[in-house]
Amino acid sequence: MDIKKIIVGVLIILVGYFFRPWFHPIVIYFYKNPAIIEVTLIWTLIYYLFFLRKRKKKKRRVEEEGELVMNVVQSTYFTLSIVLLFFLLIGASFFSSFIVFLELPKTLEFNEMQGLPESTTNLRLMPMSVAYRYAKDSLQFAQYRLGPENIVNINDSLSWTFPLVPDGELLKLLIKNKGIASVDATVQEKNSQIIEKDLEIGERMQIFDNLFWNLYKNKYFVDFDDAYYIHKDGEVYTIIPAISYKYKIYYGLLYTLPKFDGLFVVDSAGNIEFLKPEQASETELLKGNRIFPEKLARLYIESYAFKNGLINYFLIHKDQTDIQDLDRNKQPFLLDTKDGLKWFISTEPYGKSHGIFKIFTIDARNGKIELIEPPEESLTGPVKATDFVRRSSPKVDWNRFRLAEPLPFFKNDSLYWKVIVIPSDSAGIAYQGFVDSETNEVIEVETNEEILNFIKGSYKEKVEEVEEHKKKDFVEQIKQKISEIEKLLEKLKTE
């Protein structure tokens, strides 16, 4: 045995193990799709067993048929085996892609809601694009730019957060993340706060201080949801939910189902703590905040469309749901309700219909899924809600303005769509339009006070009060004008 080859082999294994975070995308793909490995191993076994027998008979067949004929035969067998492998891999990929969606609905509980969850005053008024613009305009660090956005509940207020990451490939190697930019999403006015805090490990940093490099060293066979940030008591914490996979078997073929495994909490000093879901729900830092992964919530509801099987999904479409996204910020939406934080997804029936078919909420703490099917009368969905807002304001130049983030709002067991009208360059908010999903009535509100009055149910009374006040003012103005005219006439008579 060659000792040098053994040493080289061991070194290659050690180097590969050390740099294993770089290979994670490839490794996790095959880990999540074991059927591809399975069919490859089966093909390899058949291939070598078949050709092993052929090689034993080669000498005799060469004498009988000739070297050229034997080479042609072997080449043909090899080509056919590669073609077979190709189709096996295609089949395994197809199986792995759809088996998750087919099997997930069988393992999930879709609990029926008795009514829509009532919204709170902690309402998202600022869309992501405007928050990004406000945060970017307030950034005064030459070496930094804003990283990926996410929304969290900070001090009982929904807020957009952006990490401050190095701007440039060289700077990613040289400097640390600077902290985060936070924008309160519950008001319309420009507000942004820069929390300066050097992060020892973070997103976009390279190489050994990269956030995911360190997380994969800690826990390898998982996927991660997007990182989000919480600042508390002068500290900045990076929160990353982890998604693991459970192996199942279907008629001899292996597949995996995703599940929420827990989340990582990383402080600014780079200390990493992993919390199981039960631990996370009891942690003071995460009290009143989101825990369950956004990506997993979306995947669960996407799988509902497959609950009647693959033939129904492609051909029949009975009871098939469809998720419509109208903005860069896709569903699910994080909403604060009187029952706690919820991931919200509205679905339409398959096809060209745009009414609401089913409404899903996923508890942002424990992942509990609830659905409600609206009554027989049609409720307008988010796609058409934006059309009604556009139609209600024909004087608006829609070449300069656009509609953003149709978010649901629940009041008195009624569903409204809150559509935000913003300039094309996202330099602020023009107004908010609440669309009644039953009547399609559009209520336009501009100020935070008007929105608060609408949420509290006193908007109409305030409008009537303002209108009455305007009428009184108008009457007083008319009386004053009449008095001035009378005085003028008296003056003319005397002259």
MARTOR-592456 format. One record per residue (C-alpha): residue number from 1; x, y, z. Coordinates in steps of 0.2 Angstrom, whole numbers, plus 2048, in hexadecimal, padded with zeros to 3 digits. Layout:
# residues N
(atom NUM; (X; Y; Z))
...
***
This chain:
# residues 495
(atom 1; (800; 800; 800))
(atom 2; (807; 811; 7FB))
(atom 3; (809; 81C; 80A))
(atom 4; (80A; 82C; 800))
(atom 5; (7F9; 829; 7F8))
(atom 6; (7F1; 826; 809))
(atom 7; (7F9; 836; 810))
(atom 8; (7F3; 840; 801))
(atom 9; (7E1; 838; 802))
(atom 10; (7E0; 83C; 815))
(atom 11; (7E6; 84E; 811))
(atom 12; (7D8; 850; 803))
(atom 13; (7CB; 84A; 80F))
(atom 14; (7D1; 856; 81D))
(atom 15; (7D1; 865; 811))
(atom 16; (7C0; 860; 80A))
(atom 17; (7B9; 85F; 81B))
(atom 18; (7C0; 86F; 821))
(atom 19; (7B9; 878; 811))
(atom 20; (7A8; 86E; 812))
(atom 21; (79E; 87E; 813))
(atom 22; (7A3; 882; 801))
(atom 23; (79C; 872; 7FB))
(atom 24; (78C; 873; 805))
(atom 25; (780; 878; 7F6))
(atom 26; (785; 868; 7ED))
(atom 27; (785; 85D; 7FC))
(atom 28; (774; 863; 803))
(atom 29; (76D; 860; 7F1))
(atom 30; (771; 84E; 7F1))
(atom 31; (76D; 84C; 803))
(atom 32; (75B; 853; 800))
(atom 33; (759; 849; 7F1))
(atom 34; (760; 837; 7F5))
(atom 35; (756; 82F; 7E7))
(atom 36; (763; 836; 7DB))
(atom 37; (771; 82E; 7E5))
(atom 38; (767; 81E; 7E6))
(atom 39; (764; 81C; 7D3))
(atom 40; (776; 820; 7D0))
(atom 41; (77C; 812; 7DC))
(atom 42; (770; 806; 7D4))
(atom 43; (776; 80B; 7C2))
(atom 44; (788; 809; 7C8))
(atom 45; (785; 7F8; 7CF))
(atom 46; (77C; 7F2; 7BF))
(atom 47; (789; 7F9; 7B4))
(atom 48; (798; 7F1; 7BC))
(atom 49; (790; 7E0; 7BF))
(atom 50; (78B; 7E0; 7AD))
(atom 51; (79C; 7E5; 7A6))
(atom 52; (7A6; 7DB; 7B2))
(atom 53; (79E; 7CB; 7AA))
(atom 54; (7A1; 7D2; 799))
(atom 55; (7B4; 7D5; 79C))
(atom 56; (7B5; 7C3; 7A2))
(atom 57; (7AF; 7BD; 791))
(atom 58; (7B8; 7CA; 787))
(atom 59; (7C7; 7BF; 783))
(atom 60; (7BD; 7B1; 77B))
(atom 61; (7B1; 7BD; 772))
(atom 62; (7C0; 7C6; 76B))
(atom 63; (7C7; 7B6; 764))
(atom 64; (7B6; 7B2; 75C))
(atom 65; (7AF; 7C3; 757))
(atom 66; (7BF; 7CE; 756))
(atom 67; (7C6; 7DD; 760))
(atom 68; (7BC; 7EA; 755))
(atom 69; (7AB; 7E2; 757))
(atom 70; (7AE; 7E0; 76A))
(atom 71; (7B3; 7F2; 76C))
(atom 72; (7A3; 7F8; 763))
(atom 73; (798; 7ED; 76E))
(atom 74; (7A0; 7F4; 77E))
(atom 75; (79E; 806; 777))
(atom 76; (78C; 802; 774))
(atom 77; (789; 7FB; 785))
(atom 78; (791; 80A; 78D))
(atom 79; (787; 817; 783))
(atom 80; (777; 80E; 787))
(atom 81; (77C; 80D; 79A))
(atom 82; (77F; 820; 79A))
(atom 83; (76E; 823; 791))
(atom 84; (766; 818; 79F))
(atom 85; (76F; 822; 7AD))
(atom 86; (769; 833; 7A5))
(atom 87; (757; 82D; 7A5))
(atom 88; (758; 826; 7B7))
(atom 89; (75F; 837; 7BD))
(atom 90; (751; 840; 7B4))
(atom 91; (744; 835; 7BD))
(atom 92; (74D; 836; 7CE))
(atom 93; (74D; 849; 7CC))
(atom 94; (73B; 84A; 7C7))
(atom 95; (736; 83E; 7D6))
(atom 96; (740; 849; 7E2))
(atom 97; (739; 859; 7DC))
(atom 98; (727; 854; 7DE))
(atom 99; (727; 847; 7EC))
(atom 100; (729; 854; 7F9))
(atom 101; (71A; 85E; 7F4))
(atom 102; (70F; 84E; 7F2))
(atom 103; (714; 847; 804))
(atom 104; (715; 857; 80E))
(atom 105; (702; 85A; 80E))
(atom 106; (700; 849; 815))
(atom 107; (70B; 84D; 824))
(atom 108; (704; 85F; 827))
(atom 109; (6F5; 864; 831))
(atom 110; (6EB; 872; 828))
(atom 111; (6DF; 877; 837))
(atom 112; (6CF; 881; 832))
(atom 113; (6CE; 892; 839))
(atom 114; (6BE; 898; 841))
(atom 115; (6C1; 8AA; 83B))
(atom 116; (6CE; 8B6; 835))
(atom 117; (6DB; 8BB; 842))
(atom 118; (6D9; 8CD; 847))
(atom 119; (6E7; 8D9; 842))
(atom 120; (6EF; 8E4; 84F))
(atom 121; (6F5; 8F6; 84D))
(atom 122; (707; 8EF; 84A))
(atom 123; (703; 8F0; 838))
(atom 124; (710; 8F0; 829))
(atom 125; (70E; 901; 821))
(atom 126; (71F; 902; 819))
(atom 127; (723; 8F6; 80A))
(atom 128; (734; 8EF; 809))
(atom 129; (73A; 8F9; 7FA))
(atom 130; (736; 909; 803))
(atom 131; (73F; 903; 813))
(atom 132; (74E; 8FF; 808))
(atom 133; (74E; 910; 800))
(atom 134; (74D; 919; 811))
(atom 135; (75B; 90E; 819))
(atom 136; (766; 910; 80A))
(atom 137; (764; 923; 80A))
(atom 138; (769; 923; 81C))
(atom 139; (778; 919; 81A))
(atom 140; (788; 923; 81C))
(atom 141; (796; 915; 81C))
(atom 142; (7A1; 916; 80C))
(atom 143; (7A6; 903; 80E))
(atom 144; (795; 8FC; 811))
(atom 145; (784; 8F8; 809))
(atom 146; (774; 8F1; 80E))
(atom 147; (772; 8DE; 80E))
(atom 148; (763; 8D3; 80C))
(atom 149; (753; 8DA; 814))
(atom 150; (748; 8D1; 821))
(atom 151; (739; 8D6; 82C))
(atom 152; (739; 8D3; 83F))
(atom 153; (72F; 8D8; 84E))
(atom 154; (73A; 8E4; 858))
(atom 155; (733; 8EC; 868))
(atom 156; (722; 8E6; 863))
(atom 157; (724; 8F0; 852))
(atom 158; (726; 8E7; 841))
(atom 159; (737; 8EE; 83A))
(atom 160; (741; 8EB; 82A))
(atom 161; (753; 8E7; 82E))
(atom 162; (762; 8E7; 822))
(atom 163; (774; 8E1; 827))
(atom 164; (782; 8ED; 823))
(atom 165; (78D; 8E3; 818))
(atom 166; (79E; 8E7; 810))
(atom 167; (79C; 8EF; 7FE))
(atom 168; (7A8; 8E5; 7F3))
(atom 169; (7B1; 8D4; 7F1))
(atom 170; (7C1; 8DA; 7F9))
(atom 171; (7B8; 8E3; 808))
(atom 172; (7AF; 8D3; 80C))
(atom 173; (7C0; 8CB; 810))
(atom 174; (7C6; 8DA; 81A))
(atom 175; (7B9; 8E1; 825))
(atom 176; (7AA; 8DC; 82F))
(atom 177; (798; 8DF; 82E))
(atom 178; (794; 8F0; 836))
(atom 179; (783; 8EC; 83E))
(atom 180; (771; 8EF; 837))
(atom 181; (766; 8FC; 830))
(atom 182; (754; 8FB; 838))
(atom 183; (744; 903; 831))
(atom 184; (734; 904; 83A))
(atom 185; (727; 8FC; 82F))
(atom 186; (718; 902; 838))
(atom 187; (719; 914; 833))
(atom 188; (71A; 91D; 822))
(atom 189; (726; 92A; 825))
(atom 190; (739; 929; 822))
(atom 191; (741; 920; 831))
(atom 192; (751; 916; 832))
(atom 193; (75D; 912; 840))
(atom 194; (76F; 90C; 83D))
(atom 195; (774; 900; 84B))
(atom 196; (787; 900; 84A))
(atom 197; (78F; 8EF; 851))
(atom 198; (79D; 8E6; 849))
(atom 199; (798; 8D4; 846))
(atom 200; (7A6; 8C7; 847))
(atom 201; (79D; 8BB; 83B))
(atom 202; (78F; 8C1; 82F))
(atom 203; (787; 8C0; 81E))
(atom 204; (792; 8C4; 80F))
(atom 205; (7A2; 8C4; 819))
(atom 206; (7B0; 8B8; 813))
(atom 207; (7B7; 8AC; 816))
(atom 208; (7B8; 8A5; 827))
(atom 209; (7AE; 8B2; 82F))
(atom 210; (79F; 8AF; 823))
(atom 211; (78F; 8AB; 82C))
(atom 212; (78A; 89C; 823))
(atom 213; (79C; 895; 823))
(atom 214; (79B; 894; 836))
(atom 215; (789; 88E; 836))
(atom 216; (78D; 87F; 82A))
(atom 217; (79C; 87B; 835))
(atom 218; (790; 87A; 843))
(atom 219; (782; 871; 83B))
(atom 220; (784; 86A; 829))
(atom 221; (775; 860; 822))
(atom 222; (769; 86E; 823))
(atom 223; (762; 87D; 819))
(atom 224; (761; 88E; 820))
(atom 225; (753; 89B; 81F))
(atom 226; (758; 8AD; 81C))
(atom 227; (761; 8B5; 82A))
(atom 228; (758; 8C3; 834))
(atom 229; (75E; 8CF; 842))
(atom 230; (759; 8D4; 853))
(atom 231; (761; 8E2; 85D))
(atom 232; (75E; 8E2; 86F))
(atom 233; (767; 8EB; 87E))
(atom 234; (775; 8F1; 872))
(atom 235; (778; 8E0; 86B))
(atom 236; (775; 8DA; 859))
(atom 237; (76F; 8C8; 857))
(atom 238; (76E; 8BE; 847))
(atom 239; (760; 8B1; 846))
(atom 240; (761; 8A3; 839))
(atom 241; (753; 896; 839))
(atom 242; (759; 885; 834))
(atom 243; (74F; 878; 829))
(atom 244; (754; 865; 82B))
(atom 245; (74E; 856; 821))
(atom 246; (746; 846; 826))
(atom 247; (749; 836; 81B))
(atom 248; (73A; 82D; 814))
(atom 249; (738; 81F; 808))
(atom 250; (72B; 81D; 7FA))
(atom 251; (72B; 80C; 7F1))
(atom 252; (73D; 80A; 7F3))
(atom 253; (742; 81C; 7EF))
(atom 254; (749; 827; 7FC))
(atom 255; (743; 839; 7FF))
(atom 256; (744; 846; 80C))
(atom 257; (737; 852; 814))
(atom 258; (73C; 863; 81B))
(atom 259; (739; 868; 82D))
(atom 260; (73D; 876; 839))
(atom 261; (74C; 871; 842))
(atom 262; (74F; 880; 84D))
(atom 263; (759; 890; 84B))
(atom 264; (76A; 898; 84E))
(atom 265; (76D; 8A7; 859))
(atom 266; (77D; 8B0; 855))
(atom 267; (783; 8BF; 85F))
(atom 268; (78F; 8CD; 859))
(atom 269; (79E; 8C4; 861))
(atom 270; (79B; 8B5; 856))
(atom 271; (794; 8A9; 863))
(atom 272; (788; 89C; 85C))
(atom 273; (77A; 894; 865))
(atom 274; (76E; 888; 85E))
(atom 275; (75C; 887; 865))
(atom 276; (74F; 87A; 861))
(atom 277; (73E; 881; 85D))
(atom 278; (738; 87E; 86F))
(atom 279; (747; 887; 876))
(atom 280; (745; 895; 86A))
(atom 281; (733; 898; 86F))
(atom 282; (738; 89A; 881))
(atom 283; (747; 8A6; 87E))
(atom 284; (745; 8B8; 884))
(atom 285; (74E; 8BF; 875))
(atom 286; (742; 8B7; 869))
(atom 287; (732; 8BB; 873))
(atom 288; (724; 8C2; 868))
(atom 289; (72F; 8BF; 859))
(atom 290; (72F; 8B3; 84A))
(atom 291; (737; 8A2; 84B))
(atom 292; (730; 897; 83E))
(atom 293; (739; 898; 82D))
(atom 294; (731; 8A2; 81F))
(atom 295; (737; 896; 812))
(atom 296; (72F; 887; 81A))
(atom 297; (71E; 891; 81D))
(atom 298; (71E; 894; 80A))
(atom 299; (723; 882; 805))
(atom 300; (715; 87B; 810))
(atom 301; (707; 885; 808))
(atom 302; (70F; 882; 7F6))
(atom 303; (70D; 86F; 7FA))
(atom 304; (6FA; 871; 7FD))
(atom 305; (6F7; 873; 7EB))
(atom 306; (6FE; 860; 7E9))
(atom 307; (6F2; 859; 7F6))
(atom 308; (6E7; 850; 7E9))
(atom 309; (6F6; 849; 7E0))
(atom 310; (701; 84C; 7D1))
(atom 311; (6F4; 848; 7C3))
(atom 312; (6E8; 855; 7CB))
(atom 313; (6F6; 862; 7CC))
(atom 314; (6FA; 861; 7BA))
(atom 315; (6E9; 85C; 7B2))
(atom 316; (6DA; 85D; 7BD))
(atom 317; (6DD; 86C; 7C9))
(atom 318; (6D0; 867; 7D5))
(atom 319; (6D1; 871; 7E5))
(atom 320; (6E2; 878; 7DF))
(atom 321; (6E9; 887; 7E7))
(atom 322; (6F5; 894; 7DF))
(atom 323; (700; 8A1; 7E8))
(atom 324; (701; 8B2; 7DF))
(atom 325; (70F; 8BE; 7E2))
(atom 326; (70E; 8CF; 7DC))
(atom 327; (71D; 8D7; 7E3))
(atom 328; (730; 8D3; 7E7))
(atom 329; (72B; 8D0; 7F9))
(atom 330; (722; 8BF; 7F6))
(atom 331; (716; 8B6; 802))
(atom 332; (715; 8B1; 810))
(atom 333; (713; 8C2; 818))
(atom 334; (717; 8C4; 82B))
(atom 335; (708; 8CC; 833))
(atom 336; (705; 8D0; 846))
(atom 337; (6F4; 8CA; 84B))
(atom 338; (6EB; 8C9; 85C))
(atom 339; (6F0; 8B6; 85C))
(atom 340; (702; 8BA; 859))
(atom 341; (70E; 8BC; 84A))
(atom 342; (708; 8B2; 83B))
(atom 343; (70E; 8AE; 82A))
(atom 344; (700; 8B2; 81E))
(atom 345; (6FD; 8AA; 80D))
(atom 346; (6EE; 8AD; 802))
(atom 347; (6EB; 8A1; 7F3))
(atom 348; (6E0; 8A2; 7E4))
(atom 349; (6D8; 894; 7DA))
(atom 350; (6E3; 88D; 7CD))
(atom 351; (6E0; 895; 7BC))
(atom 352; (6DC; 8A7; 7B8))
(atom 353; (6D1; 8AB; 7C6))
(atom 354; (6D6; 8B8; 7D3))
(atom 355; (6CA; 8B6; 7E1))
(atom 356; (6D0; 8AF; 7F2))
(atom 357; (6CF; 89C; 7F2))
(atom 358; (6D7; 898; 803))
(atom 359; (6E0; 8A2; 810))
(atom 360; (6EE; 89A; 81A))
(atom 361; (6F7; 8A0; 82A))
(atom 362; (706; 898; 831))
(atom 363; (70A; 89C; 843))
(atom 364; (71B; 8A5; 843))
(atom 365; (720; 89D; 853))
(atom 366; (71B; 88B; 852))
(atom 367; (717; 888; 840))
(atom 368; (704; 884; 843))
(atom 369; (6FB; 885; 833))
(atom 370; (6E9; 88B; 832))
(atom 371; (6DE; 88E; 822))
(atom 372; (6CD; 896; 81F))
(atom 373; (6C3; 894; 80F))
(atom 374; (6B9; 8A4; 80C))
(atom 375; (6A6; 8A3; 80B))
(atom 376; (69E; 8A0; 7FA))
(atom 377; (69D; 8B3; 7F6))
(atom 378; (6AD; 8B7; 7ED))
(atom 379; (6BB; 8C0; 7F6))
(atom 380; (6C7; 8CB; 7EC))
(atom 381; (6D9; 8C5; 7EC))
(atom 382; (6E9; 8CF; 7EC))
(atom 383; (6EB; 8D0; 7D9))
(atom 384; (6DA; 8D8; 7D6))
(atom 385; (6DB; 8E3; 7E6))
(atom 386; (6EA; 8EC; 7DE))
(atom 387; (6DF; 8EF; 7CE))
(atom 388; (6D1; 8F7; 7D9))
(atom 389; (6DE; 903; 7E1))
(atom 390; (6E4; 908; 7D0))
(atom 391; (6D2; 90B; 7CA))
(atom 392; (6CD; 915; 7D9))
(atom 393; (6DA; 922; 7D5))
(atom 394; (6DA; 926; 7C2))
(atom 395; (6E3; 936; 7C5))
(atom 396; (6F2; 92E; 7CB))
(atom 397; (700; 92C; 7BE))
(atom 398; (704; 91A; 7BF))
(atom 399; (713; 91C; 7B4))
(atom 400; (71B; 924; 7C3))
(atom 401; (713; 91A; 7D1))
(atom 402; (711; 908; 7D5))
(atom 403; (708; 8FC; 7E0))
(atom 404; (711; 8F2; 7ED))
(atom 405; (70E; 8E4; 7FA))
(atom 406; (6FC; 8E0; 7FA))
(atom 407; (6FB; 8DB; 80D))
(atom 408; (6EB; 8D4; 816))
(atom 409; (6E3; 8DD; 824))
(atom 410; (6D5; 8D6; 82F))
(atom 411; (6C8; 8E0; 837))
(atom 412; (6B7; 8DA; 83E))
(atom 413; (6BA; 8C9; 836))
(atom 414; (6BC; 8D2; 825))
(atom 415; (6CA; 8D1; 819))
(atom 416; (6D2; 8E1; 812))
(atom 417; (6E1; 8E2; 806))
(atom 418; (6ED; 8F0; 80B))
(atom 419; (6F5; 8F6; 7FB))
(atom 420; (703; 903; 7FC))
(atom 421; (705; 910; 7EE))
(atom 422; (717; 916; 7EC))
(atom 423; (722; 91F; 7E0))
(atom 424; (72B; 915; 7D3))
(atom 425; (73B; 919; 7DB))
(atom 426; (735; 914; 7EC))
(atom 427; (739; 925; 7F3))
(atom 428; (72A; 925; 800))
(atom 429; (718; 920; 801))
(atom 430; (70A; 929; 7F8))
(atom 431; (6FB; 921; 801))
(atom 432; (6F4; 910; 807))
(atom 433; (6E4; 909; 800))
(atom 434; (6DA; 8FD; 80A))
(atom 435; (6CF; 8F2; 7FE))
(atom 436; (6C0; 8E9; 805))
(atom 437; (6C1; 8D7; 7FE))
(atom 438; (6AE; 8D5; 7FF))
(atom 439; (6A8; 8E6; 7F7))
(atom 440; (6B8; 8EC; 7EE))
(atom 441; (6B6; 8FD; 7F7))
(atom 442; (6C7; 906; 7F7))
(atom 443; (6CB; 911; 806))
(atom 444; (6D9; 91C; 803))
(atom 445; (6E3; 922; 813))
(atom 446; (6F3; 92D; 813))
(atom 447; (6F8; 931; 825))
(atom 448; (6FD; 925; 833))
(atom 449; (6EE; 92D; 83D))
(atom 450; (6E2; 928; 82F))
(atom 451; (6E9; 916; 82E))
(atom 452; (6E8; 915; 841))
(atom 453; (6D6; 91B; 841))
(atom 454; (6D1; 90E; 834))
(atom 455; (6D9; 900; 83E))
(atom 456; (6D0; 905; 84D))
(atom 457; (6C0; 906; 843))
(atom 458; (6BD; 919; 846))
(atom 459; (6C2; 91E; 834))
(atom 460; (6B1; 921; 82E))
(atom 461; (6AC; 92B; 83D))
(atom 462; (6BC; 936; 83B))
(atom 463; (6B8; 938; 828))
(atom 464; (6A6; 93D; 82D))
(atom 465; (6AD; 949; 83A))
(atom 466; (6B9; 951; 82E))
(atom 467; (6AB; 953; 821))
(atom 468; (69F; 95B; 82D))
(atom 469; (6AD; 967; 832))
(atom 470; (6B0; 96B; 820))
(atom 471; (69E; 96E; 81D))
(atom 472; (69D; 97A; 82C))
(atom 473; (6AD; 983; 826))
(atom 474; (6A5; 985; 815))
(atom 475; (695; 98B; 81C))
(atom 476; (69E; 998; 827))
(atom 477; (6A8; 99D; 818))
(atom 478; (698; 9A0; 80E))
(atom 479; (691; 9AA; 81C))
(atom 480; (6A0; 9B5; 81D))
(atom 481; (6A0; 9B8; 80A))
(atom 482; (68E; 9BD; 80B))
(atom 483; (691; 9C9; 819))
(atom 484; (69F; 9D1; 80F))
(atom 485; (694; 9D3; 800))
(atom 486; (686; 9DB; 80B))
(atom 487; (693; 9E7; 812))
(atom 488; (699; 9EB; 800))
(atom 489; (687; 9EE; 7FA))
(atom 490; (683; 9F9; 809))
(atom 491; (693; A03; 805))
(atom 492; (68E; A05; 7F3))
(atom 493; (67C; A0B; 7F8))
(atom 494; (683; A19; 803))
(atom 495; (68F; A1F; 7F6))
***
